[in-house]
Amino acid sequence: MAGTANLAAAARINQGALAAIFEQNSPAHVEHPIVQCVQVKPIAAQPGAPERFRVVFSDIKNYVQSMLATSGNIYVTEGKLRRGVFCRLTQYQANQVKGKKWVGV
């Protein structure tokens, strides 16, 4: 059964879409890619600052760390964004910080 679940997941995810986000004019570019959340962790906030979350997404071929916009915190607190969930990225910004690729969502 696990093999069937893996095939179903592979069919839903836009494989290679995360790498394409960072490449100009990539043929693998997907407007609103579907990826899987593989990790959600709170980030230590400064006193008085809103809570922030670091999220890791996978498209099966790639992983990328993300910083969730504070407006998206409700998805974490309501349990809608958690490990294993498939997500459609409708708004995001690709960044490179100290040589590492990040996506702001």
C-alpha positions, 0 to 999 in steps of 0.5 A, spaced: 500 500 500 505 504 501 507 504 494 501 506 491 500 512 496 507 514 493 505 514 486 499 518 488 503 523 491 508 523 485 502 524 481 499 530 485 506 534 486 509 538 480 516 535 480 522 540 479 517 546 480 521 548 486 528 549 482 524 552 476 522 558 481 529 560 481 531 559 474 529 565 469 525 562 463 525 555 465 521 550 461 519 547 468 516 553 471 509 552 474 504 558 475 502 555 482 506 549 483 503 544 488 508 541 493 508 537 500 510 540 506 515 536 510 516 540 516 514 546 520 517 549 526 516 556 530 522 561 529 524 564 536 521 571 535 523 578 538 519 580 544 513 584 541 514 581 534 509 576 531 510 569 531 514 566 525 514 559 522 519 556 518 516 551 513 520 546 508 517 544 502 518 538 497 517 537 490 520 530 490 526 532 487 528 538 491 527 541 498 526 549 499 526 552 506 521 558 506 519 563 511 511 563 512 508 570 512 505 572 518 498 573 515 499 565 513 500 564 521 493 562 521 494 556 517 499 553 522 495 555 528 488 552 525 492 545 523 491 546 515 499 547 514 502 541 517 507 536 515 505 531 510 500 536 507 500 538 499 500 545 498 499 550 492 503 556 492 499 562 489 504 567 492 511 566 493 518 570 492 524 567 491 530 569 495 538 567 496 540 569 503 548 567 504 548 562 498 542 558 500 535 559 496 529 561 500 522 562 498 518 567 502 510 564 502 
